[in-house]
Amino acid sequence: MMDCVGIDVGSKELATITRRKGKSSQLSTIANTAEKHQALVAHCKKLSKSVRICLEATGVYHLDLAATLHHAGLNVMVVNPKAAH
C-alpha cells in the first residue's frame, strides 16, 4: 500500500495529513517557510520509497515547497484546488 501525504497550502502555514498503511494521521500545521519545508522533506523520506505527496496550487505560495520536494527526489503532484475537493 502506498503512503500518501496531503498538503493544504496557505500563505503562512501548511496543513498536512499523512496516510500510512491505510491509516490517516492527525491533521498538523507547520509554517510555510524554507526551514519547515526541509522538515517536511525529512518526514516524507522516512515513509516508504513510493510515497506520493499531493499539494494544491495556491497562488505562488506552493511553488517553493513543490520545488523543494521535487529536488529532494520525492514524488510530488500539484493539483488545481478546484479539482481537489
C-alpha positions as CSV (number, residue, x, y, z in Angstrom):
1,M,0.0,0.0,0.0
2,M,1.3,3.4,-1.0
3,D,2.0,6.1,1.7
4,C,0.5,9.5,0.9
5,V,0.9,13.0,2.2
6,G,-1.7,15.7,1.5
7,I,-0.8,19.3,2.0
8,D,-3.2,22.2,2.1
9,V,-1.1,25.3,1.2
10,G,-1.7,28.7,2.7
11,S,0.4,31.8,2.6
12,K,1.7,31.4,6.2
13,E,1.1,27.8,7.0
14,L,0.8,24.3,5.6
15,A,-1.8,21.8,6.9
16,T,-0.6,18.3,6.4
17,I,-2.0,14.8,6.8
18,T,-0.2,11.5,6.2
19,R,-1.9,8.3,5.2
20,R,0.3,5.3,6.0
21,K,-0.7,1.6,5.7
22,G,-4.3,2.7,5.3
23,K,-4.5,4.8,8.4
24,S,-4.5,8.6,8.5
25,S,-2.6,10.7,11.0
26,Q,-4.0,13.7,12.8
27,L,-4.0,16.9,10.8
28,S,-1.0,19.0,11.7
29,T,0.1,22.5,10.7
30,I,3.5,24.0,10.2
31,A,4.8,27.3,9.0
32,N,5.2,27.8,5.2
33,T,8.9,28.6,5.5
34,A,12.1,27.1,3.9
35,E,13.1,25.6,7.3
36,K,9.8,23.8,7.7
37,H,9.9,22.7,4.0
38,Q,13.1,20.8,4.9
39,A,11.5,19.3,7.9
40,L,8.7,18.1,5.7
41,V,11.2,16.6,3.3
42,A,12.7,14.6,6.2
43,H,9.3,13.4,7.3
44,C,8.4,12.2,3.8
45,K,11.7,10.4,3.3
46,K,11.0,8.4,6.5
47,L,7.9,7.0,4.7
48,S,8.0,4.3,2.0
49,K,10.1,4.8,-1.1
50,S,6.9,5.1,-3.1
51,V,5.4,7.9,-1.0
52,R,3.2,10.2,-3.0
53,I,2.8,13.9,-2.0
54,C,-0.2,15.9,-3.2
55,L,-0.5,19.7,-2.7
56,E,-2.7,22.3,-4.1
57,A,-1.7,25.1,-6.3
58,T,-2.3,28.2,-4.2
59,G,-1.3,31.4,-6.0
60,V,2.5,31.5,-5.7
61,Y,2.6,30.0,-2.1
62,H,3.1,26.4,-3.2
63,L,6.0,27.0,-5.6
64,D,8.9,26.9,-3.2
65,L,7.5,23.8,-1.4
66,A,6.9,21.9,-4.7
67,A,10.4,22.7,-5.9
68,T,12.0,21.6,-2.6
69,L,10.1,18.3,-2.6
70,H,10.9,17.7,-6.3
71,H,14.6,18.5,-5.8
72,A,14.7,16.1,-2.9
73,G,13.7,13.3,-5.3
74,L,10.1,12.9,-3.9
75,N,7.1,12.1,-6.0
76,V,5.1,15.3,-5.8
77,M,1.8,16.3,-7.6
78,V,0.5,19.8,-7.7
79,V,-3.3,19.9,-8.3
80,N,-5.8,22.6,-9.1
81,P,-7.7,23.5,-5.9
82,K,-11.0,23.4,-7.8
83,A,-10.3,19.7,-8.7
84,A,-9.1,18.7,-5.2
85,H,-12.5,18.6,-3.5
